[in-house]
Amino acid sequence: MAVAIGVRVRLFARLREQAGFETEALEVAPGSTLGDVYDNLRRNHPALEPNRDVVRGAVNQEFSDWDTVVSQGDEVAFIPPVSGGF
């Protein structure tokens, strides 16, 4: 059984500026959700937006709920609202 799985994280717009990167490889525990990935990122990059209500997450280029489970090799993206919201 895997101890960790690897995902590729992409940040857009203001989130990219807050974290200081656009793309980062991240290892998370098997069974981790999109929300877990964002929480892990926030621990590594504390300047990242703390309010998930203003962030939209996507897995493999499809908007997803925070409780979506990620898999090995997934591309995970986080996008802030632009020009008035989602």
PDB file of N, CA, C and O in Angstrom:
ATOM      1  N   MET A   1       0.841  -1.187   0.000  1.00  0.00           N
ATOM      2  CA  MET A   1       0.000   0.000   0.000  1.00  0.00           C
ATOM      3  C   MET A   1       0.881   1.244   0.000  1.00  0.00           C
ATOM      4  O   MET A   1       1.885   1.305   0.709  1.00  0.00           O
ATOM      5  N   ALA A   2       0.499   2.222  -0.793  1.00  0.00           N
ATOM      6  CA  ALA A   2       1.283   3.450  -0.927  1.00  0.00           C
ATOM      7  C   ALA A   2       1.219   4.276   0.351  1.00  0.00           C
ATOM      8  O   ALA A   2       0.171   4.384   0.989  1.00  0.00           O
ATOM      9  N   VAL A   3       2.356   4.853   0.708  1.00  0.00           N
ATOM     10  CA  VAL A   3       2.427   5.740   1.864  1.00  0.00           C
ATOM     11  C   VAL A   3       2.001   7.141   1.464  1.00  0.00           C
ATOM     12  O   VAL A   3       1.426   7.877   2.265  1.00  0.00           O
ATOM     13  N   ALA A   4       2.289   7.508   0.208  1.00  0.00           N
ATOM     14  CA  ALA A   4       1.919   8.823  -0.308  1.00  0.00           C
ATOM     15  C   ALA A   4       1.651   8.701  -1.799  1.00  0.00           C
ATOM     16  O   ALA A   4       2.160   7.803  -2.470  1.00  0.00           O
ATOM     17  N   ILE A   5       0.841   9.624  -2.299  1.00  0.00           N
ATOM     18  CA  ILE A   5       0.610   9.714  -3.731  1.00  0.00           C
ATOM     19  C   ILE A   5       1.054  11.097  -4.181  1.00  0.00           C
ATOM     20  O   ILE A   5       1.034  12.050  -3.403  1.00  0.00           O
ATOM     21  N   GLY A   6       1.449  11.198  -5.432  1.00  0.00           N
ATOM     22  CA  GLY A   6       1.900  12.464  -5.974  1.00  0.00           C
ATOM     23  C   GLY A   6       0.847  13.097  -6.857  1.00  0.00           C
ATOM     24  O   GLY A   6       0.260  12.435  -7.714  1.00  0.00           O
ATOM     25  N   VAL A   7       0.607  14.393  -6.644  1.00  0.00           N
ATOM     26  CA  VAL A   7      -0.280  15.174  -7.499  1.00  0.00           C
ATOM     27  C   VAL A   7       0.481  16.407  -7.969  1.00  0.00           C
ATOM     28  O   VAL A   7       1.442  16.840  -7.334  1.00  0.00           O
ATOM     29  N   ARG A   8       0.042  16.953  -9.072  1.00  0.00           N
ATOM     30  CA  ARG A   8       0.628  18.195  -9.583  1.00  0.00           C
ATOM     31  C   ARG A   8      -0.367  19.308  -9.307  1.00  0.00           C
ATOM     32  O   ARG A   8      -1.522  19.234  -9.726  1.00  0.00           O
ATOM     33  N   VAL A   9       0.079  20.336  -8.605  1.00  0.00           N
ATOM     34  CA  VAL A   9      -0.793  21.451  -8.218  1.00  0.00           C
ATOM     35  C   VAL A   9      -0.496  22.654  -9.098  1.00  0.00           C
ATOM     36  O   VAL A   9       0.662  23.006  -9.325  1.00  0.00           O
ATOM     37  N   ARG A  10      -1.558  23.278  -9.588  1.00  0.00           N
ATOM     38  CA  ARG A  10      -1.434  24.530 -10.348  1.00  0.00           C
ATOM     39  C   ARG A  10      -2.254  25.595  -9.639  1.00  0.00           C
ATOM     40  O   ARG A  10      -3.381  25.350  -9.210  1.00  0.00           O
ATOM     41  N   LEU A  11      -1.670  26.778  -9.524  1.00  0.00           N
ATOM     42  CA  LEU A  11      -2.364  27.921  -8.932  1.00  0.00           C
ATOM     43  C   LEU A  11      -2.523  29.003  -9.987  1.00  0.00           C
ATOM     44  O   LEU A  11      -1.670  29.165 -10.860  1.00  0.00           O
ATOM     45  N   PHE A  12      -3.606  29.729  -9.901  1.00  0.00           N
ATOM     46  CA  PHE A  12      -3.890  30.773 -10.878  1.00  0.00           C
ATOM     47  C   PHE A  12      -4.090  32.127 -10.203  1.00  0.00           C
ATOM     48  O   PHE A  12      -4.494  32.212  -9.044  1.00  0.00           O
ATOM     49  N   ALA A  13      -3.794  33.184 -10.962  1.00  0.00           N
ATOM     50  CA  ALA A  13      -4.047  34.584 -10.592  1.00  0.00           C
ATOM     51  C   ALA A  13      -3.509  34.918  -9.200  1.00  0.00           C
ATOM     52  O   ALA A  13      -2.338  34.674  -8.909  1.00  0.00           O
ATOM     53  N   ARG A  14      -4.351  35.467  -8.358  1.00  0.00           N
ATOM     54  CA  ARG A  14      -3.944  35.932  -7.031  1.00  0.00           C
ATOM     55  C   ARG A  14      -3.337  34.819  -6.180  1.00  0.00           C
ATOM     56  O   ARG A  14      -2.419  35.067  -5.399  1.00  0.00           O
ATOM     57  N   LEU A  15      -3.838  33.605  -6.324  1.00  0.00           N
ATOM     58  CA  LEU A  15      -3.304  32.486  -5.541  1.00  0.00           C
ATOM     59  C   LEU A  15      -1.848  32.217  -5.916  1.00  0.00           C
ATOM     60  O   LEU A  15      -1.019  31.943  -5.048  1.00  0.00           O
ATOM     61  N   ARG A  16      -1.541  32.296  -7.198  1.00  0.00           N
ATOM     62  CA  ARG A  16      -0.163  32.107  -7.664  1.00  0.00           C
ATOM     63  C   ARG A  16       0.747  33.163  -7.042  1.00  0.00           C
ATOM     64  O   ARG A  16       1.860  32.858  -6.614  1.00  0.00           O
ATOM     65  N   GLU A  17       0.271  34.395  -6.995  1.00  0.00           N
ATOM     66  CA  GLU A  17       1.060  35.486  -6.404  1.00  0.00           C
ATOM     67  C   GLU A  17       1.249  35.275  -4.902  1.00  0.00           C
ATOM     68  O   GLU A  17       2.338  35.509  -4.378  1.00  0.00           O
ATOM     69  N   GLN A  18       0.214  34.843  -4.217  1.00  0.00           N
ATOM     70  CA  GLN A  18       0.304  34.634  -2.771  1.00  0.00           C
ATOM     71  C   GLN A  18       1.295  33.524  -2.416  1.00  0.00           C
ATOM     72  O   GLN A  18       2.064  33.658  -1.464  1.00  0.00           O
ATOM     73  N   ALA A  19       1.275  32.444  -3.171  1.00  0.00           N
ATOM     74  CA  ALA A  19       2.130  31.297  -2.863  1.00  0.00           C
ATOM     75  C   ALA A  19       3.534  31.443  -3.437  1.00  0.00           C
ATOM     76  O   ALA A  19       4.484  30.855  -2.919  1.00  0.00           O
ATOM     77  N   GLY A  20       3.667  32.224  -4.504  1.00  0.00           N
ATOM     78  CA  GLY A  20       4.975  32.411  -5.119  1.00  0.00           C
ATOM     79  C   GLY A  20       5.352  31.326  -6.109  1.00  0.00           C
ATOM     80  O   GLY A  20       6.527  31.186  -6.448  1.00  0.00           O
ATOM     81  N   PHE A  21       4.383  30.556  -6.580  1.00  0.00           N
ATOM     82  CA  PHE A  21       4.649  29.546  -7.609  1.00  0.00           C
ATOM     83  C   PHE A  21       3.393  29.318  -8.435  1.00  0.00           C
ATOM     84  O   PHE A  21       2.282  29.635  -8.011  1.00  0.00           O
ATOM     85  N   GLU A  22       3.595  28.764  -9.622  1.00  0.00           N
ATOM     86  CA  GLU A  22       2.467  28.420 -10.484  1.00  0.00           C
ATOM     87  C   GLU A  22       2.174  26.921 -10.450  1.00  0.00           C
ATOM     88  O   GLU A  22       1.013  26.512 -10.424  1.00  0.00           O
ATOM     89  N   THR A  23       3.225  26.105 -10.451  1.00  0.00           N
ATOM     90  CA  THR A  23       3.075  24.654 -10.470  1.00  0.00           C
ATOM     91  C   THR A  23       4.004  24.038  -9.438  1.00  0.00           C
ATOM     92  O   THR A  23       5.159  24.442  -9.302  1.00  0.00           O
ATOM     93  N   GLU A  24       3.483  23.048  -8.710  1.00  0.00           N
ATOM     94  CA  GLU A  24       4.290  22.388  -7.688  1.00  0.00           C
ATOM     95  C   GLU A  24       3.859  20.934  -7.568  1.00  0.00           C
ATOM     96  O   GLU A  24       2.669  20.622  -7.606  1.00  0.00           O
ATOM     97  N   ALA A  25       4.837  20.051  -7.425  1.00  0.00           N
ATOM     98  CA  ALA A  25       4.535  18.652  -7.138  1.00  0.00           C
ATOM     99  C   ALA A  25       4.304  18.528  -5.636  1.00  0.00           C
ATOM    100  O   ALA A  25       5.018  19.133  -4.837  1.00  0.00           O
ATOM    101  N   LEU A  26       3.310  17.747  -5.264  1.00  0.00           N
ATOM    102  CA  LEU A  26       2.963  17.616  -3.854  1.00  0.00           C
ATOM    103  C   LEU A  26       2.634  16.157  -3.560  1.00  0.00           C
ATOM    104  O   LEU A  26       1.956  15.499  -4.350  1.00  0.00           O
ATOM    105  N   GLU A  27       3.107  15.657  -2.438  1.00  0.00           N
ATOM    106  CA  GLU A  27       2.756  14.316  -1.990  1.00  0.00           C
ATOM    107  C   GLU A  27       1.744  14.427  -0.865  1.00  0.00           C
ATOM    108  O   GLU A  27       1.914  15.208   0.071  1.00  0.00           O
ATOM    109  N   VAL A  28       0.680  13.629  -0.974  1.00  0.00           N
ATOM    110  CA  VAL A  28      -0.369  13.595   0.046  1.00  0.00           C
ATOM    111  C   VAL A  28      -0.675  12.137   0.369  1.00  0.00           C
ATOM    112  O   VAL A  28      -0.282  11.230  -0.365  1.00  0.00           O
ATOM    113  N   ALA A  29      -1.368  11.928   1.455  1.00  0.00           N
ATOM    114  CA  ALA A  29      -1.744  10.569   1.861  1.00  0.00           C
ATOM    115  C   ALA A  29      -2.782   9.997   0.900  1.00  0.00           C
ATOM    116  O   ALA A  29      -3.624  10.736   0.390  1.00  0.00           O
ATOM    117  N   PRO A  30      -2.732   8.698   0.651  1.00  0.00           N
ATOM    118  CA  PRO A  30      -3.790   8.072  -0.150  1.00  0.00           C
ATOM    119  C   PRO A  30      -5.154   8.360   0.479  1.00  0.00           C
ATOM    120  O   PRO A  30      -5.293   8.361   1.702  1.00  0.00           O
ATOM    121  N   GLY A  31      -6.148   8.601  -0.357  1.00  0.00           N
ATOM    122  CA  GLY A  31      -7.484   8.916   0.136  1.00  0.00           C
ATOM    123  C   GLY A  31      -7.690  10.396   0.422  1.00  0.00           C
ATOM    124  O   GLY A  31      -8.764  10.795   0.873  1.00  0.00           O
ATOM    125  N   SER A  32      -6.668  11.221   0.162  1.00  0.00           N
ATOM    126  CA  SER A  32      -6.790  12.658   0.404  1.00  0.00           C
ATOM    127  C   SER A  32      -7.809  13.277  -0.547  1.00  0.00           C
ATOM    128  O   SER A  32      -7.968  12.845  -1.688  1.00  0.00           O
ATOM    129  N   THR A  33      -8.486  14.288  -0.048  1.00  0.00           N
ATOM    130  CA  THR A  33      -9.474  15.012  -0.849  1.00  0.00           C
ATOM    131  C   THR A  33      -8.855  16.300  -1.396  1.00  0.00           C
ATOM    132  O   THR A  33      -7.750  16.695  -1.024  1.00  0.00           O
ATOM    133  N   LEU A  34      -9.597  16.926  -2.276  1.00  0.00           N
ATOM    134  CA  LEU A  34      -9.186  18.221  -2.814  1.00  0.00           C
ATOM    135  C   LEU A  34      -8.972  19.212  -1.670  1.00  0.00           C
ATOM    136  O   LEU A  34      -8.025  19.997  -1.700  1.00  0.00           O
ATOM    137  N   GLY A  35      -9.842  19.179  -0.670  1.00  0.00           N
ATOM    138  CA  GLY A  35      -9.694  20.043   0.502  1.00  0.00           C
ATOM    139  C   GLY A  35      -8.420  19.743   1.273  1.00  0.00           C
ATOM    140  O   GLY A  35      -7.751  20.661   1.748  1.00  0.00           O
ATOM    141  N   ASP A  36      -8.078  18.463   1.403  1.00  0.00           N
ATOM    142  CA  ASP A  36      -6.835  18.081   2.080  1.00  0.00           C
ATOM    143  C   ASP A  36      -5.621  18.625   1.335  1.00  0.00           C
ATOM    144  O   ASP A  36      -4.661  19.087   1.953  1.00  0.00           O
ATOM    145  N   VAL A  37      -5.669  18.567   0.000  1.00  0.00           N
ATOM    146  CA  VAL A  37      -4.558  19.094  -0.794  1.00  0.00           C
ATOM    147  C   VAL A  37      -4.397  20.585  -0.534  1.00  0.00           C
ATOM    148  O   VAL A  37      -3.281  21.068  -0.341  1.00  0.00           O
ATOM    149  N   TYR A  38      -5.517  21.322  -0.529  1.00  0.00           N
ATOM    150  CA  TYR A  38      -5.435  22.772  -0.294  1.00  0.00           C
ATOM    151  C   TYR A  38      -4.923  23.061   1.121  1.00  0.00           C
ATOM    152  O   TYR A  38      -4.103  23.959   1.309  1.00  0.00           O
ATOM    153  N   ASP A  39      -5.396  22.313   2.105  1.00  0.00           N
ATOM    154  CA  ASP A  39      -4.927  22.508   3.478  1.00  0.00           C
ATOM    155  C   ASP A  39      -3.430  22.226   3.583  1.00  0.00           C
ATOM    156  O   ASP A  39      -2.716  22.942   4.285  1.00  0.00           O
ATOM    157  N   ASN A  40      -2.951  21.200   2.896  1.00  0.00           N
ATOM    158  CA  ASN A  40      -1.532  20.875   2.877  1.00  0.00           C
ATOM    159  C   ASN A  40      -0.735  22.017   2.249  1.00  0.00           C
ATOM    160  O   ASN A  40       0.320  22.398   2.754  1.00  0.00           O
ATOM    161  N   LEU A  41      -1.246  22.553   1.153  1.00  0.00           N
ATOM    162  CA  LEU A  41      -0.585  23.698   0.512  1.00  0.00           C
ATOM    163  C   LEU A  41      -0.504  24.892   1.455  1.00  0.00           C
ATOM    164  O   LEU A  41       0.520  25.572   1.524  1.00  0.00           O
ATOM    165  N   ARG A  42      -1.592  25.140   2.179  1.00  0.00           N
ATOM    166  CA  ARG A  42      -1.624  26.280   3.106  1.00  0.00           C
ATOM    167  C   ARG A  42      -0.597  26.119   4.219  1.00  0.00           C
ATOM    168  O   ARG A  42      -0.021  27.108   4.672  1.00  0.00           O
ATOM    169  N   ARG A  43      -0.358  24.890   4.667  1.00  0.00           N
ATOM    170  CA  ARG A  43       0.677  24.677   5.684  1.00  0.00           C
ATOM    171  C   ARG A  43       2.057  25.006   5.124  1.00  0.00           C
ATOM    172  O   ARG A  43       2.906  25.552   5.830  1.00  0.00           O
ATOM    173  N   ASN A  44       2.278  24.671   3.852  1.00  0.00           N
ATOM    174  CA  ASN A  44       3.571  24.943   3.214  1.00  0.00           C
ATOM    175  C   ASN A  44       3.720  26.387   2.747  1.00  0.00           C
ATOM    176  O   ASN A  44       4.835  26.898   2.633  1.00  0.00           O
ATOM    177  N   HIS A  45       2.593  27.040   2.479  1.00  0.00           N
ATOM    178  CA  HIS A  45       2.595  28.414   1.950  1.00  0.00           C
ATOM    179  C   HIS A  45       1.544  29.222   2.722  1.00  0.00           C
ATOM    180  O   HIS A  45       0.434  29.414   2.223  1.00  0.00           O
ATOM    181  N   PRO A  46       1.874  29.698   3.929  1.00  0.00           N
ATOM    182  CA  PRO A  46       0.882  30.347   4.794  1.00  0.00           C
ATOM    183  C   PRO A  46       0.252  31.619   4.229  1.00  0.00           C
ATOM    184  O   PRO A  46      -0.797  32.043   4.714  1.00  0.00           O
ATOM    185  N   ALA A  47       0.861  32.235   3.221  1.00  0.00           N
ATOM    186  CA  ALA A  47       0.282  33.447   2.632  1.00  0.00           C
ATOM    187  C   ALA A  47      -0.888  33.126   1.704  1.00  0.00           C
ATOM    188  O   ALA A  47      -1.594  34.034   1.265  1.00  0.00           O
ATOM    189  N   LEU A  48      -1.098  31.851   1.404  1.00  0.00           N
ATOM    190  CA  LEU A  48      -2.174  31.428   0.508  1.00  0.00           C
ATOM    191  C   LEU A  48      -3.531  31.714   1.149  1.00  0.00           C
ATOM    192  O   LEU A  48      -3.701  31.576   2.360  1.00  0.00           O
ATOM    193  N   GLU A  49      -4.480  32.111   0.326  1.00  0.00           N
ATOM    194  CA  GLU A  49      -5.836  32.475   0.767  1.00  0.00           C
ATOM    195  C   GLU A  49      -6.379  31.481   1.808  1.00  0.00           C
ATOM    196  O   GLU A  49      -6.489  30.289   1.521  1.00  0.00           O
ATOM    197  N   PRO A  50      -6.722  31.969   3.022  1.00  0.00           N
ATOM    198  CA  PRO A  50      -7.219  31.068   4.063  1.00  0.00           C
ATOM    199  C   PRO A  50      -8.695  30.671   3.897  1.00  0.00           C
ATOM    200  O   PRO A  50      -9.121  29.650   4.437  1.00  0.00           O
ATOM    201  N   ASN A  51      -9.463  31.457   3.165  1.00  0.00           N
ATOM    202  CA  ASN A  51     -10.903  31.229   3.046  1.00  0.00           C
ATOM    203  C   ASN A  51     -11.213  30.403   1.793  1.00  0.00           C
ATOM    204  O   ASN A  51     -11.195  30.923   0.677  1.00  0.00           O
ATOM    205  N   ARG A  52     -11.497  29.108   1.991  1.00  0.00           N
ATOM    206  CA  ARG A  52     -11.777  28.248   0.839  1.00  0.00           C
ATOM    207  C   ARG A  52     -13.077  28.631   0.129  1.00  0.00           C
ATOM    208  O   ARG A  52     -13.300  28.214  -1.007  1.00  0.00           O
ATOM    209  N   ASP A  53     -13.936  29.417   0.781  1.00  0.00           N
ATOM    210  CA  ASP A  53     -15.185  29.834   0.138  1.00  0.00           C
ATOM    211  C   ASP A  53     -14.940  30.720  -1.077  1.00  0.00           C
ATOM    212  O   ASP A  53     -15.825  30.864  -1.919  1.00  0.00           O
ATOM    213  N   VAL A  54     -13.753  31.316  -1.183  1.00  0.00           N
ATOM    214  CA  VAL A  54     -13.445  32.193  -2.317  1.00  0.00           C
ATOM    215  C   VAL A  54     -12.459  31.536  -3.285  1.00  0.00           C
ATOM    216  O   VAL A  54     -11.868  32.206  -4.131  1.00  0.00           O
ATOM    217  N   VAL A  55     -12.291  30.222  -3.149  1.00  0.00           N
ATOM    218  CA  VAL A  55     -11.386  29.471  -4.019  1.00  0.00           C
ATOM    219  C   VAL A  55     -12.174  28.346  -4.677  1.00  0.00           C
ATOM    220  O   VAL A  55     -13.004  27.702  -4.035  1.00  0.00           O
ATOM    221  N   ARG A  56     -11.916  28.114  -5.942  1.00  0.00           N
ATOM    222  CA  ARG A  56     -12.557  27.009  -6.666  1.00  0.00           C
ATOM    223  C   ARG A  56     -11.489  25.978  -6.984  1.00  0.00           C
ATOM    224  O   ARG A  56     -10.405  26.328  -7.449  1.00  0.00           O
ATOM    225  N   GLY A  57     -11.784  24.722  -6.738  1.00  0.00           N
ATOM    226  CA  GLY A  57     -10.832  23.655  -7.007  1.00  0.00           C
ATOM    227  C   GLY A  57     -11.242  22.832  -8.220  1.00  0.00           C
ATOM    228  O   GLY A  57     -12.424  22.714  -8.542  1.00  0.00           O
ATOM    229  N   ALA A  58     -10.242  22.268  -8.884  1.00  0.00           N
ATOM    230  CA  ALA A  58     -10.493  21.406 -10.038  1.00  0.00           C
ATOM    231  C   ALA A  58      -9.541  20.213  -9.979  1.00  0.00           C
ATOM    232  O   ALA A  58      -8.412  20.322  -9.502  1.00  0.00           O
ATOM    233  N   VAL A  59     -10.014  19.091 -10.467  1.00  0.00           N
ATOM    234  CA  VAL A  59      -9.188  17.896 -10.591  1.00  0.00           C
ATOM    235  C   VAL A  59      -9.228  17.487 -12.060  1.00  0.00           C
ATOM    236  O   VAL A  59     -10.295  17.268 -12.632  1.00  0.00           O
ATOM    237  N   ASN A  60      -8.046  17.390 -12.653  1.00  0.00           N
ATOM    238  CA  ASN A  60      -7.929  17.008 -14.065  1.00  0.00           C
ATOM    239  C   ASN A  60      -8.819  17.858 -14.966  1.00  0.00           C
ATOM    240  O   ASN A  60      -9.536  17.346 -15.825  1.00  0.00           O
ATOM    241  N   GLN A  61      -8.752  19.170 -14.745  1.00  0.00           N
ATOM    242  CA  GLN A  61      -9.419  20.192 -15.561  1.00  0.00           C
ATOM    243  C   GLN A  61     -10.941  20.173 -15.473  1.00  0.00           C
ATOM    244  O   GLN A  61     -11.624  20.650 -16.380  1.00  0.00           O
ATOM    245  N   GLU A  62     -11.475  19.621 -14.379  1.00  0.00           N
ATOM    246  CA  GLU A  62     -12.917  19.675 -14.135  1.00  0.00           C
ATOM    247  C   GLU A  62     -13.161  20.213 -12.738  1.00  0.00           C
ATOM    248  O   GLU A  62     -12.615  19.693 -11.765  1.00  0.00           O
ATOM    249  N   PHE A  63     -13.988  21.262 -12.633  1.00  0.00           N
ATOM    250  CA  PHE A  63     -14.300  21.797 -11.316  1.00  0.00           C
ATOM    251  C   PHE A  63     -14.842  20.671 -10.448  1.00  0.00           C
ATOM    252  O   PHE A  63     -15.636  19.847 -10.902  1.00  0.00           O
ATOM    253  N   SER A  64     -14.404  20.645  -9.193  1.00  0.00           N
ATOM    254  CA  SER A  64     -14.740  19.543  -8.288  1.00  0.00           C
ATOM    255  C   SER A  64     -15.088  20.066  -6.912  1.00  0.00           C
ATOM    256  O   SER A  64     -14.711  21.179  -6.544  1.00  0.00           O
ATOM    257  N   ASP A  65     -15.810  19.256  -6.151  1.00  0.00           N
ATOM    258  CA  ASP A  65     -16.132  19.578  -4.765  1.00  0.00           C
ATOM    259  C   ASP A  65     -14.910  19.347  -3.892  1.00  0.00           C
ATOM    260  O   ASP A  65     -14.004  18.601  -4.263  1.00  0.00           O
ATOM    261  N   TRP A  66     -14.888  19.985  -2.738  1.00  0.00           N
ATOM    262  CA  TRP A  66     -13.758  19.874  -1.820  1.00  0.00           C
ATOM    263  C   TRP A  66     -13.576  18.438  -1.310  1.00  0.00           C
ATOM    264  O   TRP A  66     -12.478  18.072  -0.890  1.00  0.00           O
ATOM    265  N   ASP A  67     -14.639  17.620  -1.340  1.00  0.00           N
ATOM    266  CA  ASP A  67     -14.525  16.257  -0.835  1.00  0.00           C
ATOM    267  C   ASP A  67     -14.178  15.232  -1.924  1.00  0.00           C
ATOM    268  O   ASP A  67     -14.215  14.027  -1.672  1.00  0.00           O
ATOM    269  N   THR A  68     -13.844  15.704  -3.127  1.00  0.00           N
ATOM    270  CA  THR A  68     -13.406  14.815  -4.201  1.00  0.00           C
ATOM    271  C   THR A  68     -12.051  14.207  -3.845  1.00  0.00           C
ATOM    272  O   THR A  68     -11.115  14.931  -3.504  1.00  0.00           O
ATOM    273  N   VAL A  69     -11.944  12.883  -3.924  1.00  0.00           N
ATOM    274  CA  VAL A  69     -10.698  12.189  -3.607  1.00  0.00           C
ATOM    275  C   VAL A  69      -9.759  12.278  -4.811  1.00  0.00           C
ATOM    276  O   VAL A  69     -10.164  12.034  -5.948  1.00  0.00           O
ATOM    277  N   VAL A  70      -8.497  12.629  -4.543  1.00  0.00           N
ATOM    278  CA  VAL A  70      -7.494  12.720  -5.602  1.00  0.00           C
ATOM    279  C   VAL A  70      -6.733  11.402  -5.714  1.00  0.00           C
ATOM    280  O   VAL A  70      -6.664  10.625  -4.762  1.00  0.00           O
ATOM    281  N   SER A  71      -6.165  11.166  -6.891  1.00  0.00           N
ATOM    282  CA  SER A  71      -5.431   9.936  -7.171  1.00  0.00           C
ATOM    283  C   SER A  71      -4.022  10.254  -7.647  1.00  0.00           C
ATOM    284  O   SER A  71      -3.717  11.379  -8.043  1.00  0.00           O
ATOM    285  N   GLN A  72      -3.183   9.248  -7.599  1.00  0.00           N
ATOM    286  CA  GLN A  72      -1.812   9.372  -8.081  1.00  0.00           C
ATOM    287  C   GLN A  72      -1.803   9.987  -9.484  1.00  0.00           C
ATOM    288  O   GLN A  72      -2.516   9.526 -10.376  1.00  0.00           O
ATOM    289  N   GLY A  73      -0.984  11.040  -9.672  1.00  0.00           N
ATOM    290  CA  GLY A  73      -0.814  11.645 -10.984  1.00  0.00           C
ATOM    291  C   GLY A  73      -1.852  12.677 -11.362  1.00  0.00           C
ATOM    292  O   GLY A  73      -1.750  13.270 -12.436  1.00  0.00           O
ATOM    293  N   ASP A  74      -2.854  12.918 -10.518  1.00  0.00           N
ATOM    294  CA  ASP A  74      -3.873  13.920 -10.846  1.00  0.00           C
ATOM    295  C   ASP A  74      -3.269  15.310 -10.932  1.00  0.00           C
ATOM    296  O   ASP A  74      -2.298  15.633 -10.247  1.00  0.00           O
ATOM    297  N   GLU A  75      -3.871  16.130 -11.798  1.00  0.00           N
ATOM    298  CA  GLU A  75      -3.562  17.549 -11.825  1.00  0.00           C
ATOM    299  C   GLU A  75      -4.659  18.253 -11.029  1.00  0.00           C
ATOM    300  O   GLU A  75      -5.845  18.137 -11.337  1.00  0.00           O
ATOM    301  N   VAL A  76      -4.239  18.977 -10.011  1.00  0.00           N
ATOM    302  CA  VAL A  76      -5.160  19.692  -9.140  1.00  0.00           C
ATOM    303  C   VAL A  76      -4.923  21.184  -9.340  1.00  0.00           C
ATOM    304  O   VAL A  76      -3.781  21.641  -9.317  1.00  0.00           O
ATOM    305  N   ALA A  77      -5.989  21.937  -9.535  1.00  0.00           N
ATOM    306  CA  ALA A  77      -5.853  23.379  -9.751  1.00  0.00           C
ATOM    307  C   ALA A  77      -6.733  24.128  -8.765  1.00  0.00           C
ATOM    308  O   ALA A  77      -7.805  23.665  -8.377  1.00  0.00           O
ATOM    309  N   PHE A  78      -6.249  25.299  -8.373  1.00  0.00           N
ATOM    310  CA  PHE A  78      -7.016  26.176  -7.502  1.00  0.00           C
ATOM    311  C   PHE A  78      -7.095  27.547  -8.155  1.00  0.00           C
ATOM    312  O   PHE A  78      -6.090  28.112  -8.587  1.00  0.00           O
ATOM    313  N   ILE A  79      -8.324  28.069  -8.213  1.00  0.00           N
ATOM    314  CA  ILE A  79      -8.611  29.271  -8.980  1.00  0.00           C
ATOM    315  C   ILE A  79      -9.438  30.220  -8.121  1.00  0.00           C
ATOM    316  O   ILE A  79     -10.470  29.820  -7.582  1.00  0.00           O
ATOM    317  N   PRO A  80      -8.998  31.476  -7.983  1.00  0.00           N
ATOM    318  CA  PRO A  80      -9.821  32.440  -7.243  1.00  0.00           C
ATOM    319  C   PRO A  80     -10.932  32.971  -8.165  1.00  0.00           C
ATOM    320  O   PRO A  80     -10.842  32.826  -9.384  1.00  0.00           O
ATOM    321  N   PRO A  81     -11.965  33.579  -7.593  1.00  0.00           N
ATOM    322  CA  PRO A  81     -12.997  34.163  -8.439  1.00  0.00           C
ATOM    323  C   PRO A  81     -12.408  35.327  -9.239  1.00  0.00           C
ATOM    324  O   PRO A  81     -11.485  36.007  -8.791  1.00  0.00           O
ATOM    325  N   VAL A  82     -12.960  35.535 -10.419  1.00  0.00           N
ATOM    326  CA  VAL A  82     -12.515  36.648 -11.253  1.00  0.00           C
ATOM    327  C   VAL A  82     -13.712  37.502 -11.623  1.00  0.00           C
ATOM    328  O   VAL A  82     -14.777  36.974 -11.945  1.00  0.00           O
ATOM    329  N   SER A  83     -13.553  38.785 -11.581  1.00  0.00           N
ATOM    330  CA  SER A  83     -14.580  39.738 -12.016  1.00  0.00           C
ATOM    331  C   SER A  83     -15.988  39.379 -11.544  1.00  0.00           C
ATOM    332  O   SER A  83     -16.881  39.146 -12.358  1.00  0.00           O
ATOM    333  N   GLY A  84     -16.174  39.336 -10.247  1.00  0.00           N
ATOM    334  CA  GLY A  84     -17.517  39.167  -9.725  1.00  0.00           C
ATOM    335  C   GLY A  84     -17.913  37.763  -9.331  1.00  0.00           C
ATOM    336  O   GLY A  84     -19.067  37.544  -8.963  1.00  0.00           O
ATOM    337  N   GLY A  85     -17.019  36.813  -9.389  1.00  0.00           N
ATOM    338  CA  GLY A  85     -17.348  35.494  -8.863  1.00  0.00           C
ATOM    339  C   GLY A  85     -17.259  34.388  -9.886  1.00  0.00           C
ATOM    340  O   GLY A  85     -16.651  34.520 -10.948  1.00  0.00           O
ATOM    341  N   PHE A  86     -17.901  33.279  -9.512  1.00  0.00           N
ATOM    342  CA  PHE A  86     -17.788  32.069 -10.323  1.00  0.00           C
ATOM    343  C   PHE A  86     -18.812  32.071 -11.414  1.00  0.00           C
ATOM    344  O   PHE A  86     -18.873  31.129 -12.204  1.00  0.00           O
TER     345      PHE A  86
END
